[in-house]
């Protein structure tokens, strides 16, 4: 059976950078009865992120990114697309580099084709405060729905 990790990344102290954590927090109660899916909220840290992926066949990472697109834009990315386009993660270590480092360190990680990144365009990842900016806040619901769709989980109960 495929075991999936849904990992929300971000800094809880920084406004828009906490969006990945907020999406994961909303997903957790929706997926708590599914033993094949684990939802975790975590703070970014290169190899620590990779260590978190060990033991899973598929990983979905939710993170704030800055590409110059309108704030709140949802980006569906893979390690290959991150490596080839000019999308800058809000973090110091990007996903392809961290994957390479993790594999070089001997970690058994999901294949690149089994890793999906949902990037949410941040307005200002360096603004400290309790709430995301309005455009980013508006993206949280659609981000939750997109992850549920990726997982094949119905967003509403059958009639």
N, CA, C and O atoms as a GROMACS GRO file, in nm:
protein
  636
    1UNK      N    1   0.085  -0.119   0.000
    1UNK     CA    2   0.000   0.000   0.000
    1UNK      C    3   0.088   0.125   0.000
    1UNK      O    4   0.189   0.131   0.070
    2UNK      N    5   0.049   0.221  -0.079
    2UNK     CA    6   0.126   0.346  -0.085
    2UNK      C    7   0.101   0.427   0.042
    2UNK      O    8  -0.013   0.447   0.083
    3UNK      N    9   0.210   0.473   0.103
    3UNK     CA   10   0.201   0.555   0.224
    3UNK      C   11   0.242   0.696   0.186
    3UNK      O   12   0.351   0.718   0.133
    4UNK      N   13   0.156   0.793   0.215
    4UNK     CA   14   0.177   0.931   0.172
    4UNK      C   15   0.200   1.023   0.292
    4UNK      O   16   0.129   1.015   0.392
    5UNK      N   17   0.300   1.109   0.279
    5UNK     CA   18   0.325   1.214   0.378
    5UNK      C   19   0.283   1.347   0.317
    5UNK      O   20   0.327   1.383   0.208
    6UNK      N   21   0.197   1.419   0.388
    6UNK     CA   22   0.161   1.555   0.349
    6UNK      C   23   0.229   1.645   0.450
    6UNK      O   24   0.196   1.644   0.568
    7UNK      N   25   0.324   1.724   0.403
    7UNK     CA   26   0.410   1.800   0.492
    7UNK      C   27   0.395   1.948   0.464
    7UNK      O   28   0.428   1.995   0.355
    8UNK      N   29   0.345   2.023   0.562
    8UNK     CA   30   0.335   2.167   0.552
    8UNK      C   31   0.460   2.231   0.609
    8UNK      O   32   0.498   2.204   0.722
    9UNK      N   33   0.523   2.316   0.530
    9UNK     CA   34   0.646   2.382   0.573
    9UNK      C   35   0.622   2.529   0.597
    9UNK      O   36   0.534   2.590   0.537
   10UNK      N   37   0.700   2.585   0.686
   10UNK     CA   38   0.692   2.729   0.707
   10UNK      C   39   0.743   2.769   0.843
   10UNK      O   40   0.779   2.684   0.925
   11UNK      N   41   0.747   2.896   0.864
   11UNK     CA   42   0.789   2.953   0.992
   11UNK      C   43   0.665   3.010   1.059
   11UNK      O   44   0.606   3.105   1.008
   12UNK      N   45   0.624   2.954   1.172
   12UNK     CA   46   0.501   3.002   1.236
   12UNK      C   47   0.506   3.147   1.281
   12UNK      O   48   0.402   3.206   1.309
   13UNK      N   49   0.625   3.204   1.289
   13UNK     CA   50   0.638   3.342   1.335
   13UNK      C   51   0.631   3.443   1.221
   13UNK      O   52   0.616   3.563   1.245
   14UNK      N   53   0.641   3.395   1.098
   14UNK     CA   54   0.644   3.486   0.983
   14UNK      C   55   0.512   3.472   0.907
   14UNK      O   56   0.470   3.361   0.877
   15UNK      N   57   0.450   3.584   0.877
   15UNK     CA   58   0.312   3.585   0.828
   15UNK      C   59   0.290   3.492   0.709
   15UNK      O   60   0.233   3.384   0.727
   16UNK      N   61   0.332   3.529   0.590
   16UNK     CA   62   0.298   3.449   0.473
   16UNK      C   63   0.376   3.319   0.467
   16UNK      O   64   0.332   3.225   0.401
   17UNK      N   65   0.489   3.311   0.532
   17UNK     CA   66   0.569   3.189   0.532
   17UNK      C   67   0.502   3.078   0.613
   17UNK      O   68   0.542   2.962   0.603
   18UNK      N   69   0.401   3.112   0.692
   18UNK     CA   70   0.333   3.011   0.772
   18UNK      C   71   0.219   2.944   0.696
   18UNK      O   72   0.148   2.861   0.752
   19UNK      N   73   0.200   2.979   0.568
   19UNK     CA   74   0.085   2.930   0.493
   19UNK      C   75   0.088   2.778   0.478
   19UNK      O   76  -0.017   2.714   0.484
   20UNK      N   77   0.205   2.718   0.458
   20UNK     CA   78   0.214   2.572   0.447
   20UNK      C   79   0.169   2.504   0.575
   20UNK      O   80   0.101   2.402   0.571
   21UNK      N   81   0.208   2.560   0.689
   21UNK     CA   82   0.166   2.506   0.818
   21UNK      C   83   0.015   2.518   0.835
   21UNK      O   84  -0.049   2.428   0.890
   22UNK      N   85  -0.042   2.627   0.787
   22UNK     CA   86  -0.187   2.649   0.801
   22UNK      C   87  -0.266   2.553   0.714
   22UNK      O   88  -0.370   2.502   0.757
   23UNK      N   89  -0.217   2.527   0.593
   23UNK     CA   90  -0.284   2.431   0.506
   23UNK      C   91  -0.279   2.292   0.570
   23UNK      O   92  -0.380   2.221   0.574
   24UNK      N   93  -0.161   2.253   0.620
   24UNK     CA   94  -0.148   2.121   0.683
   24UNK      C   95  -0.238   2.110   0.806
   24UNK      O   96  -0.296   2.004   0.830
   25UNK      N   97  -0.250   2.217   0.882
   25UNK     CA   98  -0.337   2.214   1.001
   25UNK      C   99  -0.482   2.193   0.962
   25UNK      O  100  -0.557   2.126   1.035
   26UNK      N  101  -0.524   2.249   0.849
   26UNK     CA  102  -0.662   2.227   0.804
   26UNK      C  103  -0.681   2.088   0.746
   26UNK      O  104  -0.790   2.031   0.755
   27UNK      N  105  -0.577   2.031   0.686
   27UNK     CA  106  -0.587   1.898   0.629
   27UNK      C  107  -0.589   1.788   0.735
   27UNK      O  108  -0.654   1.686   0.718
   28UNK      N  109  -0.518   1.811   0.845
   28UNK     CA  110  -0.502   1.706   0.946
   28UNK      C  111  -0.636   1.646   0.992
   28UNK      O  112  -0.650   1.524   0.988
   29UNK      N  113  -0.734   1.725   1.035
   29UNK     CA  114  -0.860   1.662   1.080
   29UNK      C  115  -0.939   1.597   0.967
   29UNK      O  116  -1.019   1.506   0.992
   30UNK      N  117  -0.918   1.642   0.844
   30UNK     CA  118  -0.990   1.584   0.731
   30UNK      C  119  -0.934   1.447   0.692
   30UNK      O  120  -1.003   1.367   0.628
   31UNK      N  121  -0.810   1.420   0.731
   31UNK     CA  122  -0.742   1.298   0.689
   31UNK      C  123  -0.704   1.206   0.806
   31UNK      O  124  -0.637   1.106   0.785
   32UNK      N  125  -0.747   1.241   0.927
   32UNK     CA  126  -0.700   1.167   1.044
   32UNK      C  127  -0.745   1.022   1.048
   32UNK      O  128  -0.682   0.941   1.118
   33UNK      N  129  -0.850   0.985   0.977
   33UNK     CA  130  -0.897   0.847   0.978
   33UNK      C  131  -0.837   0.763   0.866
   33UNK      O  132  -0.876   0.648   0.847
   34UNK      N  133  -0.743   0.819   0.793
   34UNK     CA  134  -0.681   0.746   0.681
   34UNK      C  135  -0.540   0.704   0.721
   34UNK      O  136  -0.449   0.787   0.728
   35UNK      N  137  -0.524   0.576   0.746
   35UNK     CA  138  -0.394   0.527   0.795
   35UNK      C  139  -0.285   0.536   0.690
   35UNK      O  140  -0.166   0.534   0.723
   36UNK      N  141  -0.323   0.546   0.561
   36UNK     CA  142  -0.222   0.550   0.456
   36UNK      C  143  -0.169   0.692   0.432
   36UNK      O  144  -0.079   0.711   0.350
   37UNK      N  145  -0.225   0.790   0.503
   37UNK     CA  146  -0.183   0.929   0.485
   37UNK      C  147  -0.144   0.988   0.621
   37UNK      O  148  -0.220   0.979   0.717
   38UNK      N  149  -0.027   1.046   0.626
   38UNK     CA  150   0.015   1.117   0.748
   38UNK      C  151   0.031   1.264   0.714
   38UNK      O  152   0.095   1.299   0.615
   39UNK      N  153  -0.028   1.350   0.796
   39UNK     CA  154  -0.016   1.494   0.777
   39UNK      C  155   0.071   1.549   0.888
   39UNK      O  156   0.047   1.522   1.006
   40UNK      N  157   0.171   1.625   0.852
   40UNK     CA  158   0.263   1.679   0.950
   40UNK      C  159   0.287   1.827   0.923
   40UNK      O  160   0.292   1.870   0.808
   41UNK      N  161   0.300   1.902   1.029
   41UNK     CA  162   0.340   2.043   1.018
   41UNK      C  163   0.483   2.050   1.068
   41UNK      O  164   0.514   2.001   1.176
   42UNK      N  165   0.567   2.112   0.990
   42UNK     CA  166   0.708   2.112   1.024
   42UNK      C  167   0.770   2.246   0.986
   42UNK      O  168   0.711   2.324   0.911
   43UNK      N  169   0.887   2.270   1.038
   43UNK     CA  170   0.963   2.388   1.000
   43UNK      C  171   1.074   2.343   0.908
   43UNK      O  172   1.132   2.236   0.928
   44UNK      N  173   1.103   2.422   0.808
   44UNK     CA  174   1.203   2.387   0.708
   44UNK      C  175   1.340   2.367   0.768
   44UNK      O  176   1.380   2.437   0.862
   45UNK      N  177   1.412   2.271   0.713
   45UNK     CA  178   1.551   2.249   0.750
   45UNK      C  179   1.606   2.138   0.664
   45UNK      O  180   1.586   2.021   0.696
   46UNK      N  181   1.675   2.170   0.555
   46UNK     CA  182   1.732   2.080   0.456
   46UNK      C  183   1.726   1.931   0.483
   46UNK      O  184   1.631   1.865   0.441
   47UNK      N  185   1.827   1.876   0.551
   47UNK     CA  186   1.830   1.732   0.572
   47UNK      C  187   1.721   1.686   0.668
   47UNK      O  188   1.677   1.571   0.658
   48UNK      N  189   1.678   1.770   0.757
   48UNK     CA  190   1.569   1.730   0.846
   48UNK      C  191   1.442   1.702   0.766
   48UNK      O  192   1.367   1.610   0.797
   49UNK      N  193   1.419   1.783   0.663
   49UNK     CA  194   1.305   1.759   0.574
   49UNK      C  195   1.320   1.624   0.506
   49UNK      O  196   1.224   1.547   0.498
   50UNK      N  197   1.440   1.594   0.457
   50UNK     CA  198   1.462   1.468   0.389
   50UNK      C  199   1.443   1.350   0.485
   50UNK      O  200   1.382   1.249   0.448
   51UNK      N  201   1.493   1.362   0.607
   51UNK     CA  202   1.475   1.256   0.706
   51UNK      C  203   1.327   1.231   0.733
   51UNK      O  204   1.286   1.118   0.758
   52UNK      N  205   1.249   1.336   0.727
   52UNK     CA  206   1.105   1.325   0.750
   52UNK      C  207   1.038   1.245   0.638
   52UNK      O  208   0.936   1.180   0.661
   53UNK      N  209   1.095   1.249   0.517
   53UNK     CA  210   1.037   1.180   0.403
   53UNK      C  211   1.066   1.030   0.402
   53UNK      O  212   0.999   0.955   0.330
   54UNK      N  213   1.164   0.984   0.480
   54UNK     CA  214   1.202   0.843   0.481
   54UNK      C  215   1.084   0.758   0.527
   54UNK      O  216   1.017   0.791   0.624
   55UNK      N  217   1.058   0.649   0.455
   55UNK     CA  218   0.951   0.558   0.492
   55UNK      C  219   0.820   0.585   0.420
   55UNK      O  220   0.721   0.515   0.442
   56UNK      N  221   0.818   0.686   0.334
   56UNK     CA  222   0.697   0.717   0.258
   56UNK      C  223   0.722   0.692   0.110
   56UNK      O  224   0.831   0.716   0.059
   57UNK      N  225   0.617   0.643   0.041
   57UNK     CA  226   0.626   0.619  -0.103
   57UNK      C  227   0.599   0.746  -0.182
   57UNK      O  228   0.647   0.763  -0.294
   58UNK      N  229   0.520   0.835  -0.122
   58UNK     CA  230   0.479   0.957  -0.192
   58UNK      C  231   0.477   1.071  -0.092
   58UNK      O  232   0.438   1.052   0.023
   59UNK      N  233   0.518   1.189  -0.136
   59UNK     CA  234   0.525   1.305  -0.047
   59UNK      C  235   0.465   1.426  -0.117
   59UNK      O  236   0.493   1.452  -0.234
   60UNK      N  237   0.382   1.499  -0.044
   60UNK     CA  238   0.331   1.628  -0.090
   60UNK      C  239   0.383   1.734   0.005
   60UNK      O  240   0.360   1.725   0.126
   61UNK      N  241   0.454   1.832  -0.048
   61UNK     CA  242   0.511   1.939   0.033
   61UNK      C  243   0.435   2.068   0.004
   61UNK      O  244   0.415   2.104  -0.113
   62UNK      N  245   0.392   2.138   0.107
   62UNK     CA  246   0.319   2.263   0.092
   62UNK      C  247   0.406   2.375   0.148
   62UNK      O  248   0.446   2.370   0.264
   63UNK      N  249   0.434   2.474   0.066
   63UNK     CA  250   0.532   2.575   0.107
   63UNK      C  251   0.499   2.708   0.043
   63UNK      O  252   0.437   2.714  -0.063
   64UNK      N  253   0.541   2.815   0.106
   64UNK     CA  254   0.532   2.949   0.046
   64UNK      C  255   0.653   2.967  -0.045
   64UNK      O  256   0.765   2.933  -0.009
   65UNK      N  257   0.628   3.022  -0.164
   65UNK     CA  258   0.738   3.051  -0.256
   65UNK      C  259   0.722   3.192  -0.311
   65UNK      O  260   0.616   3.252  -0.300
   66UNK      N  261   0.828   3.242  -0.370
   66UNK     CA  262   0.826   3.376  -0.429
   66UNK      C  263   0.877   3.366  -0.572
   66UNK      O  264   0.995   3.340  -0.595
   67UNK      N  265   0.788   3.386  -0.669
   67UNK     CA  266   0.829   3.379  -0.810
   67UNK      C  267   0.798   3.508  -0.884
   67UNK      O  268   0.837   3.524  -0.999
   68UNK      N  269   0.728   3.601  -0.818
   68UNK     CA  270   0.685   3.722  -0.885
   68UNK      C  271   0.543   3.715  -0.938
   68UNK      O  272   0.492   3.812  -0.993
   69UNK      N  273   0.479   3.599  -0.922
   69UNK     CA  274   0.338   3.585  -0.962
   69UNK      C  275   0.250   3.660  -0.862
   69UNK      O  276   0.298   3.698  -0.754
   70UNK      N  277   0.123   3.682  -0.895
   70UNK     CA  278   0.035   3.750  -0.799
   70UNK      C  279   0.025   3.672  -0.668
   70UNK      O  280   0.017   3.549  -0.670
   71UNK      N  281   0.026   3.740  -0.554
   71UNK     CA  282   0.015   3.672  -0.424
   71UNK      C  283  -0.109   3.584  -0.419
   71UNK      O  284  -0.216   3.622  -0.466
   72UNK      N  285  -0.092   3.466  -0.361
   72UNK     CA  286  -0.202   3.371  -0.350
   72UNK      C  287  -0.209   3.274  -0.466
   72UNK      O  288  -0.289   3.180  -0.463
   73UNK      N  289  -0.127   3.293  -0.570
   73UNK     CA  290  -0.124   3.200  -0.683
   73UNK      C  291  -0.076   3.064  -0.634
   73UNK      O  292   0.020   3.055  -0.558
   74UNK      N  293  -0.145   2.958  -0.678
   74UNK     CA  294  -0.104   2.822  -0.644
   74UNK      C  295  -0.014   2.769  -0.756
   74UNK      O  296  -0.048   2.779  -0.874
   75UNK      N  297   0.100   2.714  -0.718
   75UNK     CA  298   0.195   2.656  -0.813
   75UNK      C  299   0.202   2.506  -0.788
   75UNK      O  300   0.229   2.463  -0.675
   76UNK      N  301   0.178   2.425  -0.890
   76UNK     CA  302   0.192   2.280  -0.880
   76UNK      C  303   0.327   2.243  -0.939
   76UNK      O  304   0.346   2.249  -1.060
   77UNK      N  305   0.420   2.206  -0.854
   77UNK     CA  306   0.559   2.187  -0.895
   77UNK      C  307   0.606   2.046  -0.861
   77UNK      O  308   0.551   1.979  -0.774
   78UNK      N  309   0.710   2.003  -0.933
   78UNK     CA  310   0.780   1.878  -0.904
   78UNK      C  311   0.927   1.914  -0.885
   78UNK      O  312   0.968   2.026  -0.918
   79UNK      N  313   1.007   1.823  -0.831
   79UNK     CA  314   1.151   1.855  -0.819
   79UNK      C  315   1.212   1.897  -0.952
   79UNK      O  316   1.296   1.988  -0.955
   80UNK      N  317   1.172   1.832  -1.063
   80UNK     CA  318   1.228   1.868  -1.193
   80UNK      C  319   1.187   2.008  -1.235
   80UNK      O  320   1.269   2.084  -1.287
   81UNK      N  321   1.061   2.044  -1.214
   81UNK     CA  322   1.016   2.177  -1.256
   81UNK      C  323   1.077   2.286  -1.169
   81UNK      O  324   1.100   2.397  -1.216
   82UNK      N  325   1.103   2.255  -1.043
   82UNK     CA  326   1.168   2.353  -0.956
   82UNK      C  327   1.311   2.377  -1.005
   82UNK      O  328   1.359   2.490  -1.006
   83UNK      N  329   1.378   2.269  -1.046
   83UNK     CA  330   1.517   2.280  -1.088
   83UNK      C  331   1.532   2.356  -1.219
   83UNK      O  332   1.637   2.416  -1.244
   84UNK      N  333   1.428   2.354  -1.304
   84UNK     CA  334   1.443   2.414  -1.436
   84UNK      C  335   1.382   2.552  -1.450
   84UNK      O  336   1.408   2.621  -1.548
   85UNK      N  337   1.301   2.594  -1.354
   85UNK     CA  338   1.242   2.727  -1.367
   85UNK      C  339   1.297   2.821  -1.260
   85UNK      O  340   1.362   2.779  -1.164
   86UNK      N  341   1.270   2.946  -1.278
   86UNK     CA  342   1.321   3.046  -1.186
   86UNK      C  343   1.222   3.070  -1.072
   86UNK      O  344   1.176   3.181  -1.051
   87UNK      N  345   1.192   2.965  -1.000
   87UNK     CA  346   1.105   2.981  -0.884
   87UNK      C  347   1.195   2.974  -0.761
   87UNK      O  348   1.272   2.880  -0.744
   88UNK      N  349   1.184   3.072  -0.679
   88UNK     CA  350   1.267   3.075  -0.559
   88UNK      C  351   1.182   3.038  -0.440
   88UNK      O  352   1.082   3.103  -0.411
   89UNK      N  353   1.222   2.933  -0.370
   89UNK     CA  354   1.154   2.900  -0.246
   89UNK      C  355   1.186   3.010  -0.146
   89UNK      O  356   1.286   3.080  -0.157
   90UNK      N  357   1.098   3.022  -0.049
   90UNK     CA  358   1.124   3.121   0.055
   90UNK      C  359   1.230   3.071   0.152
   90UNK      O  360   1.265   3.140   0.248
   91UNK      N  361   1.282   2.952   0.126
   91UNK     CA  362   1.379   2.893   0.217
   91UNK      C  363   1.517   2.888   0.154
   91UNK      O  364   1.532   2.904   0.033
   92UNK      N  365   1.617   2.865   0.237
   92UNK     CA  366   1.754   2.869   0.191
   92UNK      C  367   1.793   2.749   0.106
   92UNK      O  368   1.875   2.762   0.015
   93UNK      N  369   1.734   2.632   0.133
   93UNK     CA  370   1.770   2.511   0.060
   93UNK      C  371   1.651   2.471  -0.026
   93UNK      O  372   1.543   2.444   0.028
   94UNK      N  373   1.668   2.467  -0.158
   94UNK     CA  374   1.554   2.428  -0.241
   94UNK      C  375   1.540   2.277  -0.244
   94UNK      O  376   1.632   2.204  -0.208
   95UNK      N  377   1.424   2.231  -0.287
   95UNK     CA  378   1.392   2.089  -0.278
   95UNK      C  379   1.485   1.999  -0.359
   95UNK      O  380   1.531   1.899  -0.305
   96UNK      N  381   1.516   2.030  -0.486
   96UNK     CA  382   1.608   1.940  -0.559
   96UNK      C  383   1.744   1.926  -0.492
   96UNK      O  384   1.800   1.817  -0.488
   97UNK      N  385   1.797   2.036  -0.440
   97UNK     CA  386   1.927   2.030  -0.372
   97UNK      C  387   1.918   1.946  -0.246
   97UNK      O  388   2.006   1.865  -0.218
   98UNK      N  389   1.811   1.968  -0.169
   98UNK     CA  390   1.794   1.890  -0.046
   98UNK      C  391   1.778   1.742  -0.077
   98UNK      O  392   1.833   1.658  -0.005
   99UNK      N  393   1.704   1.708  -0.182
   99UNK     CA  394   1.689   1.567  -0.221
   99UNK      C  395   1.824   1.506  -0.256
   99UNK      O  396   1.855   1.395  -0.213
  100UNK      N  397   1.903   1.578  -0.334
  100UNK     CA  398   2.035   1.527  -0.372
  100UNK      C  399   2.122   1.505  -0.249
  100UNK      O  400   2.191   1.403  -0.240
  101UNK      N  401   2.120   1.599  -0.157
  101UNK     CA  402   2.199   1.585  -0.034
  101UNK      C  403   2.151   1.467   0.049
  101UNK      O  404   2.231   1.391   0.103
  102UNK      N  405   2.019   1.453   0.060
  102UNK     CA  406   1.964   1.342   0.138
  102UNK      C  407   2.001   1.208   0.079
  102UNK      O  408   2.039   1.116   0.152
  103UNK      N  409   1.991   1.196  -0.054
  103UNK     CA  410   2.026   1.069  -0.118
  103UNK      C  411   2.176   1.042  -0.106
  103UNK      O  412   2.217   0.928  -0.086
  104UNK      N  413   2.258   1.147  -0.117
  104UNK     CA  414   2.403   1.131  -0.100
  104UNK      C  415   2.437   1.086   0.041
  104UNK      O  416   2.537   1.017   0.063
  105UNK      N  417   2.353   1.124   0.137
  105UNK     CA  418   2.375   1.084   0.276
  105UNK      C  419   2.321   0.944   0.305
  105UNK      O  420   2.330   0.895   0.417
  106UNK      N  421   2.266   0.879   0.201
  106UNK     CA  422   2.218   0.742   0.217
  106UNK      C  423   2.072   0.727   0.254
  106UNK      O  424   2.028   0.617   0.288
  107UNK      N  425   1.997   0.835   0.249
  107UNK     CA  426   1.855   0.826   0.283
  107UNK      C  427   1.778   0.765   0.166
  107UNK      O  428   1.800   0.801   0.050
  108UNK      N  429   1.687   0.674   0.197
  108UNK     CA  430   1.601   0.613   0.094
  108UNK      C  431   1.475   0.698   0.087
  108UNK      O  432   1.390   0.694   0.176
  109UNK      N  433   1.464   0.775  -0.021
  109UNK     CA  434   1.356   0.873  -0.036
  109UNK      C  435   1.265   0.836  -0.151
  109UNK      O  436   1.306   0.761  -0.240
  110UNK      N  437   1.142   0.887  -0.152
  110UNK     CA  438   1.055   0.863  -0.268
  110UNK      C  439   1.121   0.916  -0.395
  110UNK      O  440   1.201   1.009  -0.390
  111UNK      N  441   1.085   0.856  -0.509
  111UNK     CA  442   1.138   0.904  -0.637
  111UNK      C  443   1.088   1.044  -0.666
  111UNK      O  444   0.983   1.085  -0.616
  112UNK      N  445   1.162   1.116  -0.749
  112UNK     CA  446   1.122   1.252  -0.784
  112UNK      C  447   0.982   1.257  -0.843
  112UNK      O  448   0.910   1.355  -0.824
  113UNK      N  449   0.943   1.149  -0.915
  113UNK     CA  450   0.810   1.148  -0.976
  113UNK      C  451   0.700   1.122  -0.873
  113UNK      O  452   0.582   1.126  -0.907
  114UNK      N  453   0.738   1.095  -0.748
  114UNK     CA  454   0.641   1.072  -0.642
  114UNK      C  455   0.643   1.185  -0.539
  114UNK      O  456   0.588   1.172  -0.430
  115UNK      N  457   0.707   1.296  -0.575
  115UNK     CA  458   0.712   1.413  -0.486
  115UNK      C  459   0.645   1.530  -0.556
  115UNK      O  460   0.682   1.566  -0.668
  116UNK      N  461   0.547   1.587  -0.492
  116UNK     CA  462   0.472   1.700  -0.547
  116UNK      C  463   0.484   1.818  -0.452
  116UNK      O  464   0.470   1.802  -0.331
  117UNK      N  465   0.511   1.936  -0.505
  117UNK     CA  466   0.518   2.056  -0.424
  117UNK      C  467   0.402   2.148  -0.461
  117UNK      O  468   0.384   2.182  -0.578
  118UNK      N  469   0.326   2.187  -0.362
  118UNK     CA  470   0.225   2.290  -0.380
  118UNK      C  471   0.284   2.419  -0.325
  118UNK      O  472   0.295   2.437  -0.204
  119UNK      N  473   0.322   2.507  -0.415
  119UNK     CA  474   0.378   2.635  -0.374
  119UNK      C  475   0.270   2.741  -0.373
  119UNK      O  476   0.193   2.752  -0.468
  120UNK      N  477   0.264   2.818  -0.268
  120UNK     CA  478   0.168   2.926  -0.258
  120UNK      C  479   0.246   3.057  -0.262
  120UNK      O  480   0.330   3.084  -0.177
  121UNK      N  481   0.216   3.136  -0.364
  121UNK     CA  482   0.290   3.261  -0.384
  121UNK      C  483   0.266   3.353  -0.264
  121UNK      O  484   0.153   3.389  -0.233
  122UNK      N  485   0.375   3.391  -0.200
  122UNK     CA  486   0.367   3.477  -0.083
  122UNK      C  487   0.371   3.624  -0.125
  122UNK      O  488   0.426   3.659  -0.229
  123UNK      N  489   0.312   3.705  -0.042
  123UNK     CA  490   0.317   3.850  -0.066
  123UNK      C  491   0.440   3.909  -0.001
  123UNK      O  492   0.511   3.990  -0.060
  124UNK      N  493   0.465   3.867   0.121
  124UNK     CA  494   0.580   3.917   0.195
  124UNK      C  495   0.616   3.816   0.303
  124UNK      O  496   0.557   3.817   0.411
  125UNK      N  497   0.713   3.728   0.272
  125UNK     CA  498   0.746   3.623   0.368
  125UNK      C  499   0.829   3.674   0.485
  125UNK      O  500   0.866   3.597   0.574
  126UNK      N  501   0.859   3.804   0.488
  126UNK     CA  502   0.939   3.857   0.598
  126UNK      C  503   0.859   3.947   0.691
  126UNK      O  504   0.916   4.016   0.776
  127UNK      N  505   0.726   3.947   0.676
  127UNK     CA  506   0.642   4.029   0.764
  127UNK      C  507   0.601   3.947   0.885
  127UNK      O  508   0.537   3.843   0.871
  128UNK      N  509   0.637   3.993   1.002
  128UNK     CA  510   0.603   3.921   1.124
  128UNK      C  511   0.462   3.959   1.168
  128UNK      O  512   0.422   4.075   1.159
  129UNK      N  513   0.387   3.861   1.214
  129UNK     CA  514   0.251   3.886   1.257
  129UNK      C  515   0.173   3.757   1.266
  129UNK      O  516   0.228   3.649   1.245
  130UNK      N  517   0.046   3.767   1.298
  130UNK     CA  518  -0.035   3.648   1.322
  130UNK      C  519  -0.113   3.602   1.200
  130UNK      O  520  -0.151   3.485   1.193
  131UNK      N  521  -0.137   3.690   1.102
  131UNK     CA  522  -0.222   3.651   0.989
  131UNK      C  523  -0.148   3.668   0.857
  131UNK      O  524  -0.065   3.757   0.840
  132UNK      N  525  -0.181   3.578   0.764
  132UNK     CA  526  -0.130   3.593   0.628
  132UNK      C  527  -0.193   3.718   0.566
  132UNK      O  528  -0.299   3.762   0.610
  133UNK      N  529  -0.128   3.773   0.466
  133UNK     CA  530  -0.190   3.885   0.395
  133UNK      C  531  -0.316   3.834   0.326
  133UNK      O  532  -0.327   3.714   0.300
  134UNK      N  533  -0.412   3.921   0.296
  134UNK     CA  534  -0.544   3.876   0.246
  134UNK      C  535  -0.538   3.786   0.122
  134UNK      O  536  -0.610   3.686   0.116
  135UNK      N  537  -0.454   3.818   0.024
  135UNK     CA  538  -0.448   3.735  -0.097
  135UNK      C  539  -0.397   3.595  -0.066
  135UNK      O  540  -0.445   3.496  -0.123
  136UNK      N  541  -0.301   3.587   0.023
  136UNK     CA  542  -0.246   3.456   0.060
  136UNK      C  543  -0.347   3.380   0.146
  136UNK      O  544  -0.364   3.259   0.130
  137UNK      N  545  -0.412   3.449   0.237
  137UNK     CA  546  -0.517   3.389   0.320
  137UNK      C  547  -0.625   3.326   0.231
  137UNK      O  548  -0.675   3.218   0.261
  138UNK      N  549  -0.660   3.394   0.123
  138UNK     CA  550  -0.765   3.345   0.033
  138UNK      C  551  -0.722   3.218  -0.040
  138UNK      O  552  -0.808   3.145  -0.090
  139UNK      N  553  -0.594   3.191  -0.049
  139UNK     CA  554  -0.544   3.072  -0.120
  139UNK      C  555  -0.547   2.946  -0.033
  139UNK      O  556  -0.530   2.836  -0.086
  140UNK      N  557  -0.568   2.960   0.097
  140UNK     CA  558  -0.560   2.843   0.185
  140UNK      C  559  -0.669   2.742   0.154
  140UNK      O  560  -0.640   2.622   0.144
  141UNK      N  561  -0.794   2.786   0.138
  141UNK     CA  562  -0.903   2.694   0.106
  141UNK      C  563  -0.880   2.620  -0.025
  141UNK      O  564  -0.891   2.497  -0.028
  142UNK      N  565  -0.849   2.692  -0.135
  142UNK     CA  566  -0.819   2.622  -0.261
  142UNK      C  567  -0.699   2.527  -0.250
  142UNK      O  568  -0.698   2.422  -0.314
  143UNK      N  569  -0.600   2.563  -0.169
  143UNK     CA  570  -0.484   2.474  -0.151
  143UNK      C  571  -0.526   2.344  -0.083
  143UNK      O  572  -0.483   2.236  -0.123
  144UNK      N  573  -0.610   2.355   0.020
  144UNK     CA  574  -0.660   2.236   0.089
  144UNK      C  575  -0.736   2.148  -0.010
  144UNK      O  576  -0.716   2.027  -0.014
  145UNK      N  577  -0.824   2.210  -0.090
  145UNK     CA  578  -0.903   2.135  -0.188
  145UNK      C  579  -0.814   2.066  -0.292
  145UNK      O  580  -0.841   1.953  -0.332
  146UNK      N  581  -0.708   2.134  -0.336
  146UNK     CA  582  -0.617   2.077  -0.434
  146UNK      C  583  -0.545   1.955  -0.378
  146UNK      O  584  -0.532   1.854  -0.447
  147UNK      N  585  -0.498   1.964  -0.254
  147UNK     CA  586  -0.430   1.849  -0.193
  147UNK      C  587  -0.526   1.732  -0.178
  147UNK      O  588  -0.489   1.618  -0.206
  148UNK      N  589  -0.649   1.758  -0.136
  148UNK     CA  590  -0.748   1.651  -0.124
  148UNK      C  591  -0.773   1.586  -0.260
  148UNK      O  592  -0.789   1.465  -0.269
  149UNK      N  593  -0.775   1.668  -0.366
  149UNK     CA  594  -0.793   1.615  -0.501
  149UNK      C  595  -0.675   1.528  -0.540
  149UNK      O  596  -0.695   1.420  -0.596
  150UNK      N  597  -0.552   1.573  -0.512
  150UNK     CA  598  -0.433   1.492  -0.542
  150UNK      C  599  -0.440   1.358  -0.471
  150UNK      O  600  -0.397   1.256  -0.526
  151UNK      N  601  -0.493   1.358  -0.350
  151UNK     CA  602  -0.501   1.237  -0.270
  151UNK      C  603  -0.621   1.150  -0.306
  151UNK      O  604  -0.632   1.037  -0.258
  152UNK      N  605  -0.710   1.202  -0.389
  152UNK     CA  606  -0.830   1.127  -0.426
  152UNK      C  607  -0.934   1.122  -0.315
  152UNK      O  608  -1.013   1.028  -0.308
  153UNK      N  609  -0.932   1.222  -0.229
  153UNK     CA  610  -1.025   1.228  -0.116
  153UNK      C  611  -1.140   1.321  -0.154
  153UNK      O  612  -1.115   1.436  -0.192
  154UNK      N  613  -1.265   1.274  -0.145
  154UNK     CA  614  -1.378   1.362  -0.178
  154UNK      C  615  -1.380   1.483  -0.086
  154UNK      O  616  -1.354   1.472   0.033
  155UNK      N  617  -1.413   1.599  -0.145
  155UNK     CA  618  -1.419   1.721  -0.064
  155UNK      C  619  -1.554   1.740   0.002
  155UNK      O  620  -1.568   1.823   0.092
  156UNK      N  621  -1.654   1.663  -0.039
  156UNK     CA  622  -1.784   1.670   0.027
  156UNK      C  623  -1.842   1.530   0.035
  156UNK      O  624  -1.814   1.446  -0.051
  157UNK      N  625  -1.923   1.502   0.137
  157UNK     CA  626  -1.979   1.367   0.151
  157UNK      C  627  -2.074   1.334   0.037
  157UNK      O  628  -2.142   1.423  -0.014
  158UNK      N  629  -2.079   1.206  -0.004
  158UNK     CA  630  -2.172   1.168  -0.112
  158UNK      C  631  -2.315   1.190  -0.071
  158UNK      O  632  -2.350   1.174   0.046
  159UNK      N  633  -2.400   1.227  -0.168
  159UNK     CA  634  -2.542   1.255  -0.140
  159UNK      C  635  -2.622   1.127  -0.129
  159UNK      O  636  -2.742   1.131  -0.105
   0.00000   0.00000   0.00000
